[in-house]
Amino acid sequence: MAGKKQADETSAQTYGRDELIAYADELFGVMPEALQGALYGTDAAAVFTIEDARTLVDQFMNRKVN
């Protein structure tokens, strides 16, 4: 149908680390420092979709600590 949006993985909006960190509270409900921890070890020039970043945040926040 012409009026429907197509859910295409390649058209997903991507954001840089700095953009995501600036809006960490609004997007993920975490402090910017928590998002920095979640993104630690990823490529500095990497871009992420909101869903990818949310997955990293969830994994980071749910890690078991000793």
PDBQT receptor file of N, H, CA, C and O in Angstrom, charges set to zero:
ATOM      1  N   MET A   1       0.839  -1.178   0.000  1.00  0.00    +0.000 N 
ATOM      2  CA  MET A   1       0.000   0.000   0.000  1.00  0.00    +0.000 C 
ATOM      3  C   MET A   1       0.882   1.239   0.000  1.00  0.00    +0.000 C 
ATOM      4  O   MET A   1       1.924   1.272   0.654  1.00  0.00    +0.000 OA
ATOM      5  N   ALA A   2       0.469   2.226  -0.716  1.00  0.00    +0.000 N 
ATOM      6  H   ALA A   2      -0.378   2.199  -1.247  1.00  0.00    +0.000 HD
ATOM      7  CA  ALA A   2       1.272   3.429  -0.859  1.00  0.00    +0.000 C 
ATOM      8  C   ALA A   2       1.306   4.263   0.417  1.00  0.00    +0.000 C 
ATOM      9  O   ALA A   2       2.287   4.970   0.645  1.00  0.00    +0.000 OA
ATOM     10  N   GLY A   3       0.287   4.210   1.246  1.00  0.00    +0.000 N 
ATOM     11  H   GLY A   3      -0.511   3.635   1.060  1.00  0.00    +0.000 HD
ATOM     12  CA  GLY A   3       0.209   5.050   2.437  1.00  0.00    +0.000 C 
ATOM     13  C   GLY A   3       0.915   4.486   3.651  1.00  0.00    +0.000 C 
ATOM     14  O   GLY A   3       1.085   5.197   4.641  1.00  0.00    +0.000 OA
ATOM     15  N   LYS A   4       1.331   3.235   3.608  1.00  0.00    +0.000 N 
ATOM     16  H   LYS A   4       1.192   2.657   2.803  1.00  0.00    +0.000 HD
ATOM     17  CA  LYS A   4       1.966   2.605   4.765  1.00  0.00    +0.000 C 
ATOM     18  C   LYS A   4       3.460   2.851   4.759  1.00  0.00    +0.000 C 
ATOM     19  O   LYS A   4       4.102   2.848   3.708  1.00  0.00    +0.000 OA
ATOM     20  N   LYS A   5       4.003   3.063   5.941  1.00  0.00    +0.000 N 
ATOM     21  H   LYS A   5       3.481   3.065   6.794  1.00  0.00    +0.000 HD
ATOM     22  CA  LYS A   5       5.456   3.164   6.069  1.00  0.00    +0.000 C 
ATOM     23  C   LYS A   5       6.037   1.761   6.019  1.00  0.00    +0.000 C 
ATOM     24  O   LYS A   5       5.473   0.820   6.576  1.00  0.00    +0.000 OA
ATOM     25  N   GLN A   6       7.141   1.638   5.364  1.00  0.00    +0.000 N 
ATOM     26  H   GLN A   6       7.600   2.403   4.912  1.00  0.00    +0.000 HD
ATOM     27  CA  GLN A   6       7.793   0.345   5.305  1.00  0.00    +0.000 C 
ATOM     28  C   GLN A   6       8.849   0.276   6.383  1.00  0.00    +0.000 C 
ATOM     29  O   GLN A   6       9.686   1.171   6.498  1.00  0.00    +0.000 OA
ATOM     30  N   ALA A   7       8.815  -0.779   7.171  1.00  0.00    +0.000 N 
ATOM     31  H   ALA A   7       8.135  -1.506   7.078  1.00  0.00    +0.000 HD
ATOM     32  CA  ALA A   7       9.814  -0.978   8.220  1.00  0.00    +0.000 C 
ATOM     33  C   ALA A   7      11.020  -1.651   7.598  1.00  0.00    +0.000 C 
ATOM     34  O   ALA A   7      11.072  -2.874   7.467  1.00  0.00    +0.000 OA
ATOM     35  N   ASP A   8      11.974  -0.845   7.222  1.00  0.00    +0.000 N 
ATOM     36  H   ASP A   8      11.931   0.149   7.329  1.00  0.00    +0.000 HD
ATOM     37  CA  ASP A   8      13.175  -1.342   6.577  1.00  0.00    +0.000 C 
ATOM     38  C   ASP A   8      14.361  -1.102   7.484  1.00  0.00    +0.000 C 
ATOM     39  O   ASP A   8      14.596   0.026   7.918  1.00  0.00    +0.000 OA
ATOM     40  N   GLU A   9      15.115  -2.160   7.776  1.00  0.00    +0.000 N 
ATOM     41  H   GLU A   9      14.924  -3.076   7.423  1.00  0.00    +0.000 HD
ATOM     42  CA  GLU A   9      16.263  -2.063   8.678  1.00  0.00    +0.000 C 
ATOM     43  C   GLU A   9      17.293  -1.055   8.183  1.00  0.00    +0.000 C 
ATOM     44  O   GLU A   9      17.941  -0.394   8.995  1.00  0.00    +0.000 OA
ATOM     45  N   THR A  10      17.457  -0.925   6.889  1.00  0.00    +0.000 N 
ATOM     46  H   THR A  10      16.931  -1.463   6.230  1.00  0.00    +0.000 HD
ATOM     47  CA  THR A  10      18.481  -0.032   6.360  1.00  0.00    +0.000 C 
ATOM     48  C   THR A  10      18.091   1.431   6.500  1.00  0.00    +0.000 C 
ATOM     49  O   THR A  10      18.954   2.305   6.409  1.00  0.00    +0.000 OA
ATOM     50  N   SER A  11      16.833   1.715   6.715  1.00  0.00    +0.000 N 
ATOM     51  H   SER A  11      16.133   1.005   6.789  1.00  0.00    +0.000 HD
ATOM     52  CA  SER A  11      16.403   3.096   6.830  1.00  0.00    +0.000 C 
ATOM     53  C   SER A  11      16.327   3.555   8.283  1.00  0.00    +0.000 C 
ATOM     54  O   SER A  11      15.856   4.660   8.552  1.00  0.00    +0.000 OA
ATOM     55  N   ALA A  12      16.775   2.740   9.211  1.00  0.00    +0.000 N 
ATOM     56  H   ALA A  12      17.158   1.842   8.993  1.00  0.00    +0.000 HD
ATOM     57  CA  ALA A  12      16.730   3.107  10.619  1.00  0.00    +0.000 C 
ATOM     58  C   ALA A  12      17.663   4.284  10.876  1.00  0.00    +0.000 C 
ATOM     59  O   ALA A  12      18.790   4.317  10.383  1.00  0.00    +0.000 OA
ATOM     60  N   GLN A  13      17.184   5.238  11.647  1.00  0.00    +0.000 N 
ATOM     61  H   GLN A  13      16.268   5.211  12.047  1.00  0.00    +0.000 HD
ATOM     62  CA  GLN A  13      17.967   6.424  11.974  1.00  0.00    +0.000 C 
ATOM     63  C   GLN A  13      19.117   6.038  12.901  1.00  0.00    +0.000 C 
ATOM     64  O   GLN A  13      18.912   5.295  13.861  1.00  0.00    +0.000 OA
ATOM     65  N   THR A  14      20.307   6.527  12.628  1.00  0.00    +0.000 N 
ATOM     66  H   THR A  14      20.473   7.131  11.849  1.00  0.00    +0.000 HD
ATOM     67  CA  THR A  14      21.459   6.241  13.470  1.00  0.00    +0.000 C 
ATOM     68  C   THR A  14      21.970   7.524  14.103  1.00  0.00    +0.000 C 
ATOM     69  O   THR A  14      21.800   8.617  13.563  1.00  0.00    +0.000 OA
ATOM     70  N   TYR A  15      22.605   7.362  15.273  1.00  0.00    +0.000 N 
ATOM     71  H   TYR A  15      22.743   6.474  15.712  1.00  0.00    +0.000 HD
ATOM     72  CA  TYR A  15      23.090   8.490  16.046  1.00  0.00    +0.000 C 
ATOM     73  C   TYR A  15      24.500   8.196  16.540  1.00  0.00    +0.000 C 
ATOM     74  O   TYR A  15      24.860   7.043  16.780  1.00  0.00    +0.000 OA
ATOM     75  N   GLY A  16      25.278   9.235  16.686  1.00  0.00    +0.000 N 
ATOM     76  H   GLY A  16      24.986  10.171  16.491  1.00  0.00    +0.000 HD
ATOM     77  CA  GLY A  16      26.621   9.109  17.227  1.00  0.00    +0.000 C 
ATOM     78  C   GLY A  16      26.596   9.028  18.747  1.00  0.00    +0.000 C 
ATOM     79  O   GLY A  16      25.577   9.288  19.386  1.00  0.00    +0.000 OA
ATOM     80  N   ARG A  17      27.743   8.662  19.309  1.00  0.00    +0.000 N 
ATOM     81  H   ARG A  17      28.571   8.451  18.790  1.00  0.00    +0.000 HD
ATOM     82  CA  ARG A  17      27.867   8.515  20.763  1.00  0.00    +0.000 C 
ATOM     83  C   ARG A  17      27.480   9.791  21.502  1.00  0.00    +0.000 C 
ATOM     84  O   ARG A  17      26.736   9.746  22.481  1.00  0.00    +0.000 OA
ATOM     85  N   ASP A  18      27.985  10.925  21.033  1.00  0.00    +0.000 N 
ATOM     86  H   ASP A  18      28.590  10.962  20.237  1.00  0.00    +0.000 HD
ATOM     87  CA  ASP A  18      27.747  12.190  21.730  1.00  0.00    +0.000 C 
ATOM     88  C   ASP A  18      26.265  12.562  21.755  1.00  0.00    +0.000 C 
ATOM     89  O   ASP A  18      25.764  13.065  22.760  1.00  0.00    +0.000 OA
ATOM     90  N   GLU A  19      25.571  12.313  20.652  1.00  0.00    +0.000 N 
ATOM     91  H   GLU A  19      25.978  11.904  19.836  1.00  0.00    +0.000 HD
ATOM     92  CA  GLU A  19      24.140  12.602  20.609  1.00  0.00    +0.000 C 
ATOM     93  C   GLU A  19      23.376  11.734  21.595  1.00  0.00    +0.000 C 
ATOM     94  O   GLU A  19      22.500  12.218  22.312  1.00  0.00    +0.000 OA
ATOM     95  N   LEU A  20      23.707  10.462  21.628  1.00  0.00    +0.000 N 
ATOM     96  H   LEU A  20      24.419  10.069  21.045  1.00  0.00    +0.000 HD
ATOM     97  CA  LEU A  20      23.024   9.554  22.537  1.00  0.00    +0.000 C 
ATOM     98  C   LEU A  20      23.303   9.910  23.991  1.00  0.00    +0.000 C 
ATOM     99  O   LEU A  20      22.397   9.890  24.825  1.00  0.00    +0.000 OA
ATOM    100  N   ILE A  21      24.548  10.232  24.292  1.00  0.00    +0.000 N 
ATOM    101  H   ILE A  21      25.283  10.248  23.615  1.00  0.00    +0.000 HD
ATOM    102  CA  ILE A  21      24.922  10.576  25.667  1.00  0.00    +0.000 C 
ATOM    103  C   ILE A  21      24.213  11.856  26.107  1.00  0.00    +0.000 C 
ATOM    104  O   ILE A  21      23.791  11.966  27.258  1.00  0.00    +0.000 OA
ATOM    105  N   ALA A  22      24.082  12.813  25.207  1.00  0.00    +0.000 N 
ATOM    106  H   ALA A  22      24.426  12.724  24.272  1.00  0.00    +0.000 HD
ATOM    107  CA  ALA A  22      23.419  14.078  25.540  1.00  0.00    +0.000 C 
ATOM    108  C   ALA A  22      21.953  13.868  25.920  1.00  0.00    +0.000 C 
ATOM    109  O   ALA A  22      21.407  14.629  26.719  1.00  0.00    +0.000 OA
ATOM    110  N   TYR A  23      21.323  12.856  25.360  1.00  0.00    +0.000 N 
ATOM    111  H   TYR A  23      21.767  12.239  24.711  1.00  0.00    +0.000 HD
ATOM    112  CA  TYR A  23      19.903  12.604  25.616  1.00  0.00    +0.000 C 
ATOM    113  C   TYR A  23      19.676  11.271  26.322  1.00  0.00    +0.000 C 
ATOM    114  O   TYR A  23      18.625  10.650  26.157  1.00  0.00    +0.000 OA
ATOM    115  N   ALA A  24      20.641  10.836  27.096  1.00  0.00    +0.000 N 
ATOM    116  H   ALA A  24      21.495  11.339  27.231  1.00  0.00    +0.000 HD
ATOM    117  CA  ALA A  24      20.560   9.529  27.763  1.00  0.00    +0.000 C 
ATOM    118  C   ALA A  24      19.343   9.414  28.659  1.00  0.00    +0.000 C 
ATOM    119  O   ALA A  24      18.664   8.387  28.644  1.00  0.00    +0.000 OA
ATOM    120  N   ASP A  25      19.054  10.440  29.435  1.00  0.00    +0.000 N 
ATOM    121  H   ASP A  25      19.606  11.274  29.447  1.00  0.00    +0.000 HD
ATOM    122  CA  ASP A  25      17.921  10.387  30.364  1.00  0.00    +0.000 C 
ATOM    123  C   ASP A  25      16.603  10.297  29.610  1.00  0.00    +0.000 C 
ATOM    124  O   ASP A  25      15.738   9.496  29.962  1.00  0.00    +0.000 OA
ATOM    125  N   GLU A  26      16.446  11.112  28.579  1.00  0.00    +0.000 N 
ATOM    126  H   GLU A  26      17.148  11.763  28.293  1.00  0.00    +0.000 HD
ATOM    127  CA  GLU A  26      15.193  11.123  27.827  1.00  0.00    +0.000 C 
ATOM    128  C   GLU A  26      14.980   9.837  27.031  1.00  0.00    +0.000 C 
ATOM    129  O   GLU A  26      13.858   9.340  26.936  1.00  0.00    +0.000 OA
ATOM    130  N   LEU A  27      16.052   9.307  26.465  1.00  0.00    +0.000 N 
ATOM    131  H   LEU A  27      16.963   9.711  26.542  1.00  0.00    +0.000 HD
ATOM    132  CA  LEU A  27      15.920   8.127  25.606  1.00  0.00    +0.000 C 
ATOM    133  C   LEU A  27      15.891   6.816  26.379  1.00  0.00    +0.000 C 
ATOM    134  O   LEU A  27      15.125   5.910  26.051  1.00  0.00    +0.000 OA
ATOM    135  N   PHE A  28      16.741   6.717  27.422  1.00  0.00    +0.000 N 
ATOM    136  H   PHE A  28      17.364   7.453  27.689  1.00  0.00    +0.000 HD
ATOM    137  CA  PHE A  28      16.929   5.430  28.080  1.00  0.00    +0.000 C 
ATOM    138  C   PHE A  28      16.629   5.447  29.573  1.00  0.00    +0.000 C 
ATOM    139  O   PHE A  28      16.606   4.394  30.211  1.00  0.00    +0.000 OA
ATOM    140  N   GLY A  29      16.401   6.622  30.132  1.00  0.00    +0.000 N 
ATOM    141  H   GLY A  29      16.420   7.477  29.614  1.00  0.00    +0.000 HD
ATOM    142  CA  GLY A  29      16.104   6.725  31.556  1.00  0.00    +0.000 C 
ATOM    143  C   GLY A  29      17.313   6.470  32.436  1.00  0.00    +0.000 C 
ATOM    144  O   GLY A  29      17.167   6.047  33.583  1.00  0.00    +0.000 OA
ATOM    145  N   VAL A  30      18.503   6.721  31.914  1.00  0.00    +0.000 N 
ATOM    146  H   VAL A  30      18.621   7.064  30.982  1.00  0.00    +0.000 HD
ATOM    147  CA  VAL A  30      19.732   6.534  32.692  1.00  0.00    +0.000 C 
ATOM    148  C   VAL A  30      20.555   7.813  32.631  1.00  0.00    +0.000 C 
ATOM    149  O   VAL A  30      20.351   8.656  31.756  1.00  0.00    +0.000 OA
ATOM    150  N   MET A  31      21.482   7.947  33.565  1.00  0.00    +0.000 N 
ATOM    151  H   MET A  31      21.648   7.263  34.275  1.00  0.00    +0.000 HD
ATOM    152  CA  MET A  31      22.383   9.086  33.563  1.00  0.00    +0.000 C 
ATOM    153  C   MET A  31      23.381   8.942  32.407  1.00  0.00    +0.000 C 
ATOM    154  O   MET A  31      23.670   7.828  31.970  1.00  0.00    +0.000 OA
ATOM    155  N   PRO A  32      23.899  10.058  31.921  1.00  0.00    +0.000 N 
ATOM    156  CA  PRO A  32      24.866   9.985  30.818  1.00  0.00    +0.000 C 
ATOM    157  C   PRO A  32      26.070   9.097  31.134  1.00  0.00    +0.000 C 
ATOM    158  O   PRO A  32      26.616   8.448  30.241  1.00  0.00    +0.000 OA
ATOM    159  N   GLU A  33      26.479   9.069  32.391  1.00  0.00    +0.000 N 
ATOM    160  H   GLU A  33      26.036   9.596  33.116  1.00  0.00    +0.000 HD
ATOM    161  CA  GLU A  33      27.619   8.247  32.776  1.00  0.00    +0.000 C 
ATOM    162  C   GLU A  33      27.332   6.757  32.582  1.00  0.00    +0.000 C 
ATOM    163  O   GLU A  33      28.226   5.990  32.226  1.00  0.00    +0.000 OA
ATOM    164  N   ALA A  34      26.091   6.357  32.816  1.00  0.00    +0.000 N 
ATOM    165  H   ALA A  34      25.364   6.981  33.105  1.00  0.00    +0.000 HD
ATOM    166  CA  ALA A  34      25.715   4.957  32.615  1.00  0.00    +0.000 C 
ATOM    167  C   ALA A  34      25.768   4.591  31.134  1.00  0.00    +0.000 C 
ATOM    168  O   ALA A  34      26.196   3.495  30.772  1.00  0.00    +0.000 OA
ATOM    169  N   LEU A  35      25.337   5.503  30.295  1.00  0.00    +0.000 N 
ATOM    170  H   LEU A  35      24.990   6.393  30.589  1.00  0.00    +0.000 HD
ATOM    171  CA  LEU A  35      25.405   5.238  28.858  1.00  0.00    +0.000 C 
ATOM    172  C   LEU A  35      26.845   5.199  28.391  1.00  0.00    +0.000 C 
ATOM    173  O   LEU A  35      27.190   4.389  27.531  1.00  0.00    +0.000 OA
ATOM    174  N   GLN A  36      27.691   6.053  28.938  1.00  0.00    +0.000 N 
ATOM    175  H   GLN A  36      27.410   6.711  29.637  1.00  0.00    +0.000 HD
ATOM    176  CA  GLN A  36      29.113   6.001  28.597  1.00  0.00    +0.000 C 
ATOM    177  C   GLN A  36      29.697   4.644  28.973  1.00  0.00    +0.000 C 
ATOM    178  O   GLN A  36      30.504   4.090  28.227  1.00  0.00    +0.000 OA
ATOM    179  N   GLY A  37      29.304   4.113  30.106  1.00  0.00    +0.000 N 
ATOM    180  H   GLY A  37      28.648   4.563  30.712  1.00  0.00    +0.000 HD
ATOM    181  CA  GLY A  37      29.756   2.788  30.515  1.00  0.00    +0.000 C 
ATOM    182  C   GLY A  37      29.252   1.710  29.578  1.00  0.00    +0.000 C 
ATOM    183  O   GLY A  37      29.981   0.771  29.258  1.00  0.00    +0.000 OA
ATOM    184  N   ALA A  38      28.013   1.839  29.137  1.00  0.00    +0.000 N 
ATOM    185  H   ALA A  38      27.421   2.602  29.397  1.00  0.00    +0.000 HD
ATOM    186  CA  ALA A  38      27.434   0.845  28.229  1.00  0.00    +0.000 C 
ATOM    187  C   ALA A  38      28.136   0.871  26.872  1.00  0.00    +0.000 C 
ATOM    188  O   ALA A  38      28.272  -0.163  26.218  1.00  0.00    +0.000 OA
ATOM    189  N   LEU A  39      28.578   2.049  26.456  1.00  0.00    +0.000 N 
ATOM    190  H   LEU A  39      28.468   2.889  26.987  1.00  0.00    +0.000 HD
ATOM    191  CA  LEU A  39      29.229   2.179  25.148  1.00  0.00    +0.000 C 
ATOM    192  C   LEU A  39      30.740   1.990  25.227  1.00  0.00    +0.000 C 
ATOM    193  O   LEU A  39      31.420   2.010  24.201  1.00  0.00    +0.000 OA
ATOM    194  N   TYR A  40      31.265   1.810  26.421  1.00  0.00    +0.000 N 
ATOM    195  H   TYR A  40      30.712   1.794  27.254  1.00  0.00    +0.000 HD
ATOM    196  CA  TYR A  40      32.698   1.630  26.596  1.00  0.00    +0.000 C 
ATOM    197  C   TYR A  40      33.158   0.400  25.807  1.00  0.00    +0.000 C 
ATOM    198  O   TYR A  40      32.537  -0.660  25.875  1.00  0.00    +0.000 OA
ATOM    199  N   GLY A  41      34.230   0.555  25.074  1.00  0.00    +0.000 N 
ATOM    200  H   GLY A  41      34.735   1.416  25.019  1.00  0.00    +0.000 HD
ATOM    201  CA  GLY A  41      34.770  -0.553  24.299  1.00  0.00    +0.000 C 
ATOM    202  C   GLY A  41      34.254  -0.612  22.874  1.00  0.00    +0.000 C 
ATOM    203  O   GLY A  41      34.737  -1.411  22.072  1.00  0.00    +0.000 OA
ATOM    204  N   THR A  42      33.286   0.220  22.553  1.00  0.00    +0.000 N 
ATOM    205  H   THR A  42      32.894   0.870  23.205  1.00  0.00    +0.000 HD
ATOM    206  CA  THR A  42      32.825   0.278  21.165  1.00  0.00    +0.000 C 
ATOM    207  C   THR A  42      33.681   1.288  20.415  1.00  0.00    +0.000 C 
ATOM    208  O   THR A  42      34.354   2.117  21.027  1.00  0.00    +0.000 OA
ATOM    209  N   ASP A  43      33.653   1.219  19.126  1.00  0.00    +0.000 N 
ATOM    210  H   ASP A  43      33.105   0.545  18.629  1.00  0.00    +0.000 HD
ATOM    211  CA  ASP A  43      34.428   2.128  18.281  1.00  0.00    +0.000 C 
ATOM    212  C   ASP A  43      33.947   3.563  18.509  1.00  0.00    +0.000 C 
ATOM    213  O   ASP A  43      32.744   3.824  18.517  1.00  0.00    +0.000 OA
ATOM    214  N   ALA A  44      34.884   4.485  18.692  1.00  0.00    +0.000 N 
ATOM    215  H   ALA A  44      35.862   4.273  18.685  1.00  0.00    +0.000 HD
ATOM    216  CA  ALA A  44      34.543   5.885  18.970  1.00  0.00    +0.000 C 
ATOM    217  C   ALA A  44      33.771   6.521  17.821  1.00  0.00    +0.000 C 
ATOM    218  O   ALA A  44      32.988   7.444  18.045  1.00  0.00    +0.000 OA
ATOM    219  N   ALA A  45      33.975   6.052  16.608  1.00  0.00    +0.000 N 
ATOM    220  H   ALA A  45      34.611   5.303  16.425  1.00  0.00    +0.000 HD
ATOM    221  CA  ALA A  45      33.290   6.613  15.447  1.00  0.00    +0.000 C 
ATOM    222  C   ALA A  45      32.015   5.845  15.101  1.00  0.00    +0.000 C 
ATOM    223  O   ALA A  45      31.365   6.141  14.099  1.00  0.00    +0.000 OA
ATOM    224  N   ALA A  46      31.661   4.872  15.916  1.00  0.00    +0.000 N 
ATOM    225  H   ALA A  46      32.189   4.631  16.730  1.00  0.00    +0.000 HD
ATOM    226  CA  ALA A  46      30.498   4.039  15.626  1.00  0.00    +0.000 C 
ATOM    227  C   ALA A  46      29.209   4.836  15.751  1.00  0.00    +0.000 C 
ATOM    228  O   ALA A  46      29.123   5.797  16.515  1.00  0.00    +0.000 OA
ATOM    229  N   VAL A  47      28.225   4.423  14.997  1.00  0.00    +0.000 N 
ATOM    230  H   VAL A  47      28.295   3.642  14.376  1.00  0.00    +0.000 HD
ATOM    231  CA  VAL A  47      26.883   4.988  15.101  1.00  0.00    +0.000 C 
ATOM    232  C   VAL A  47      25.936   3.865  15.506  1.00  0.00    +0.000 C 
ATOM    233  O   VAL A  47      26.165   2.697  15.194  1.00  0.00    +0.000 OA
ATOM    234  N   PHE A  48      24.878   4.236  16.199  1.00  0.00    +0.000 N 
ATOM    235  H   PHE A  48      24.691   5.186  16.452  1.00  0.00    +0.000 HD
ATOM    236  CA  PHE A  48      23.957   3.261  16.757  1.00  0.00    +0.000 C 
ATOM    237  C   PHE A  48      22.522   3.662  16.463  1.00  0.00    +0.000 C 
ATOM    238  O   PHE A  48      22.200   4.847  16.374  1.00  0.00    +0.000 OA
ATOM    239  N   THR A  49      21.667   2.665  16.314  1.00  0.00    +0.000 N 
ATOM    240  H   THR A  49      21.928   1.703  16.387  1.00  0.00    +0.000 HD
ATOM    241  CA  THR A  49      20.236   2.947  16.304  1.00  0.00    +0.000 C 
ATOM    242  C   THR A  49      19.800   3.027  17.760  1.00  0.00    +0.000 C 
ATOM    243  O   THR A  49      20.526   2.597  18.655  1.00  0.00    +0.000 OA
ATOM    244  N   ILE A  50      18.635   3.567  17.991  1.00  0.00    +0.000 N 
ATOM    245  H   ILE A  50      18.045   3.917  17.263  1.00  0.00    +0.000 HD
ATOM    246  CA  ILE A  50      18.116   3.661  19.358  1.00  0.00    +0.000 C 
ATOM    247  C   ILE A  50      17.965   2.253  19.943  1.00  0.00    +0.000 C 
ATOM    248  O   ILE A  50      18.267   2.031  21.115  1.00  0.00    +0.000 OA
ATOM    249  N   GLU A  51      17.506   1.320  19.137  1.00  0.00    +0.000 N 
ATOM    250  H   GLU A  51      17.260   1.501  18.184  1.00  0.00    +0.000 HD
ATOM    251  CA  GLU A  51      17.302  -0.048  19.615  1.00  0.00    +0.000 C 
ATOM    252  C   GLU A  51      18.628  -0.713  19.994  1.00  0.00    +0.000 C 
ATOM    253  O   GLU A  51      18.717  -1.397  21.014  1.00  0.00    +0.000 OA
ATOM    254  N   ASP A  52      19.657  -0.506  19.166  1.00  0.00    +0.000 N 
ATOM    255  H   ASP A  52      19.585   0.050  18.337  1.00  0.00    +0.000 HD
ATOM    256  CA  ASP A  52      20.972  -1.075  19.467  1.00  0.00    +0.000 C 
ATOM    257  C   ASP A  52      21.531  -0.490  20.768  1.00  0.00    +0.000 C 
ATOM    258  O   ASP A  52      22.052  -1.217  21.614  1.00  0.00    +0.000 OA
ATOM    259  N   ALA A  53      21.416   0.813  20.912  1.00  0.00    +0.000 N 
ATOM    260  H   ALA A  53      20.993   1.404  20.224  1.00  0.00    +0.000 HD
ATOM    261  CA  ALA A  53      21.918   1.461  22.119  1.00  0.00    +0.000 C 
ATOM    262  C   ALA A  53      21.134   1.006  23.343  1.00  0.00    +0.000 C 
ATOM    263  O   ALA A  53      21.717   0.798  24.406  1.00  0.00    +0.000 OA
ATOM    264  N   ARG A  54      19.823   0.849  23.207  1.00  0.00    +0.000 N 
ATOM    265  H   ARG A  54      19.349   1.018  22.343  1.00  0.00    +0.000 HD
ATOM    266  CA  ARG A  54      18.992   0.384  24.326  1.00  0.00    +0.000 C 
ATOM    267  C   ARG A  54      19.410  -1.022  24.752  1.00  0.00    +0.000 C 
ATOM    268  O   ARG A  54      19.436  -1.325  25.945  1.00  0.00    +0.000 OA
ATOM    269  N   THR A  55      19.733  -1.874  23.795  1.00  0.00    +0.000 N 
ATOM    270  H   THR A  55      19.711  -1.628  22.826  1.00  0.00    +0.000 HD
ATOM    271  CA  THR A  55      20.199  -3.225  24.106  1.00  0.00    +0.000 C 
ATOM    272  C   THR A  55      21.496  -3.167  24.910  1.00  0.00    +0.000 C 
ATOM    273  O   THR A  55      21.649  -3.885  25.898  1.00  0.00    +0.000 OA
ATOM    274  N   LEU A  56      22.429  -2.313  24.487  1.00  0.00    +0.000 N 
ATOM    275  H   LEU A  56      22.305  -1.730  23.684  1.00  0.00    +0.000 HD
ATOM    276  CA  LEU A  56      23.693  -2.168  25.218  1.00  0.00    +0.000 C 
ATOM    277  C   LEU A  56      23.464  -1.634  26.633  1.00  0.00    +0.000 C 
ATOM    278  O   LEU A  56      24.101  -2.093  27.581  1.00  0.00    +0.000 OA
ATOM    279  N   VAL A  57      22.566  -0.679  26.773  1.00  0.00    +0.000 N 
ATOM    280  H   VAL A  57      22.049  -0.307  26.002  1.00  0.00    +0.000 HD
ATOM    281  CA  VAL A  57      22.261  -0.118  28.090  1.00  0.00    +0.000 C 
ATOM    282  C   VAL A  57      21.646  -1.190  28.983  1.00  0.00    +0.000 C 
ATOM    283  O   VAL A  57      22.040  -1.332  30.141  1.00  0.00    +0.000 OA
ATOM    284  N   ASP A  58      20.693  -1.938  28.459  1.00  0.00    +0.000 N 
ATOM    285  H   ASP A  58      20.373  -1.823  27.518  1.00  0.00    +0.000 HD
ATOM    286  CA  ASP A  58      20.055  -2.999  29.249  1.00  0.00    +0.000 C 
ATOM    287  C   ASP A  58      21.069  -4.047  29.693  1.00  0.00    +0.000 C 
ATOM    288  O   ASP A  58      21.044  -4.482  30.844  1.00  0.00    +0.000 OA
ATOM    289  N   GLN A  59      21.953  -4.453  28.799  1.00  0.00    +0.000 N 
ATOM    290  H   GLN A  59      21.973  -4.100  27.864  1.00  0.00    +0.000 HD
ATOM    291  CA  GLN A  59      22.987  -5.428  29.158  1.00  0.00    +0.000 C 
ATOM    292  C   GLN A  59      23.910  -4.867  30.223  1.00  0.00    +0.000 C 
ATOM    293  O   GLN A  59      24.281  -5.570  31.162  1.00  0.00    +0.000 OA
ATOM    294  N   PHE A  60      24.280  -3.603  30.079  1.00  0.00    +0.000 N 
ATOM    295  H   PHE A  60      23.978  -3.032  29.316  1.00  0.00    +0.000 HD
ATOM    296  CA  PHE A  60      25.182  -2.965  31.038  1.00  0.00    +0.000 C 
ATOM    297  C   PHE A  60      24.525  -2.837  32.412  1.00  0.00    +0.000 C 
ATOM    298  O   PHE A  60      25.147  -3.130  33.433  1.00  0.00    +0.000 OA
ATOM    299  N   MET A  61      23.294  -2.409  32.432  1.00  0.00    +0.000 N 
ATOM    300  H   MET A  61      22.789  -2.171  31.602  1.00  0.00    +0.000 HD
ATOM    301  CA  MET A  61      22.601  -2.184  33.703  1.00  0.00    +0.000 C 
ATOM    302  C   MET A  61      22.247  -3.487  34.412  1.00  0.00    +0.000 C 
ATOM    303  O   MET A  61      22.066  -3.494  35.629  1.00  0.00    +0.000 OA
ATOM    304  N   ASN A  62      22.148  -4.571  33.684  1.00  0.00    +0.000 N 
ATOM    305  H   ASN A  62      22.295  -4.566  32.695  1.00  0.00    +0.000 HD
ATOM    306  CA  ASN A  62      21.767  -5.852  34.284  1.00  0.00    +0.000 C 
ATOM    307  C   ASN A  62      22.935  -6.788  34.516  1.00  0.00    +0.000 C 
ATOM    308  O   ASN A  62      22.741  -7.950  34.874  1.00  0.00    +0.000 OA
ATOM    309  N   ARG A  63      24.149  -6.291  34.316  1.00  0.00    +0.000 N 
ATOM    310  H   ARG A  63      24.306  -5.348  34.026  1.00  0.00    +0.000 HD
ATOM    311  CA  ARG A  63      25.338  -7.118  34.565  1.00  0.00    +0.000 C 
ATOM    312  C   ARG A  63      25.429  -7.462  36.039  1.00  0.00    +0.000 C 
ATOM    313  O   ARG A  63      25.090  -6.663  36.912  1.00  0.00    +0.000 OA
ATOM    314  N   LYS A  64      25.888  -8.654  36.284  1.00  0.00    +0.000 N 
ATOM    315  H   LYS A  64      26.162  -9.303  35.574  1.00  0.00    +0.000 HD
ATOM    316  CA  LYS A  64      26.110  -9.075  37.664  1.00  0.00    +0.000 C 
ATOM    317  C   LYS A  64      27.469  -8.550  38.118  1.00  0.00    +0.000 C 
ATOM    318  O   LYS A  64      28.470  -8.686  37.415  1.00  0.00    +0.000 OA
ATOM    319  N   VAL A  65      27.483  -7.958  39.288  1.00  0.00    +0.000 N 
ATOM    320  H   VAL A  65      26.670  -7.848  39.859  1.00  0.00    +0.000 HD
ATOM    321  CA  VAL A  65      28.728  -7.439  39.851  1.00  0.00    +0.000 C 
ATOM    322  C   VAL A  65      29.182  -8.345  40.977  1.00  0.00    +0.000 C 
ATOM    323  O   VAL A  65      28.362  -8.968  41.652  1.00  0.00    +0.000 OA
ATOM    324  N   ASN A  66      30.481  -8.417  41.178  1.00  0.00    +0.000 N 
ATOM    325  H   ASN A  66      31.147  -7.911  40.630  1.00  0.00    +0.000 HD
ATOM    326  CA  ASN A  66      31.018  -9.267  42.240  1.00  0.00    +0.000 C 
ATOM    327  C   ASN A  66      31.174  -8.501  43.507  1.00  0.00    +0.000 C 
ATOM    328  O   ASN A  66      31.614  -9.056  44.514  1.00  0.00    +0.000 OA
TER     329      ASN A  66
